């Protein structure tokens, strides 16, 4: 076994403790790793939430709803790059970290593509075909913030705005658009 194999094995062991068993995405605990290394990598934050997920829970229960979430994560994974990360931060809420680089900066395009793919993709529970939609908030300049928490607050405001504007959409964080939310609160 080479040094590279040992390193890879050790890396996989560490990563496994941060995986959500139901979906295969990273779990909330992974955020602590990101907070420690917040300034080492640059990310755009994409926060998504499944629209009206509580209705699915009522009809199908937790076990079958978890199947939908697993399939959702797999669909998202197919539409992001290998270096991007998906973190399950709530029952039906996921933070996607889009790694920033000079060659690819169409983060809004990635977000819109994910929202559209989810809306047209059928999900299956036993023999039922289920349609779901997601709402998304996008904060492109997350890496400019002083902390992970500050960046997260801004992407969360963008997600709130997407929900308020009718769901099944992406809202890009900007001081101007989010000031509407702040005035209402």
Number of C-alpha atoms within 10 A of each C-alpha: 5 7 8 9 10 11 11 12 12 12 11 11 11 11 12 14 13 18 18 18 12 13 19 18 23 23 21 17 15 17 19 11 11 13 12 11 11 18 15 9 11 17 23 23 28 29 30 28 24 20 19 13 17 14 10 16 14 10 10 13 12 13 10 16 19 17 16 22 23 18 16 22 19 14 15 20 17 11 14 20 12 10 9 14 18 20 24 26 20 11 11 19 19 24 26 24 19 24 20 19 10 5 6 8 14 10 21 18 11 17 28 18 16 24 20 16 17 20 16 11 15 14 18 14 13 7 6 9 11 12 13 19 19 26 28 31 28 30 26 23 17 25 20 14 14 11 14 20 12 12 19 18 13 23 29 21 24 28 27 20 24 23 20 11 13 10 20 21 22 28 27 23 22 16 11 8 14 18 12 11 14 10 7 6 6
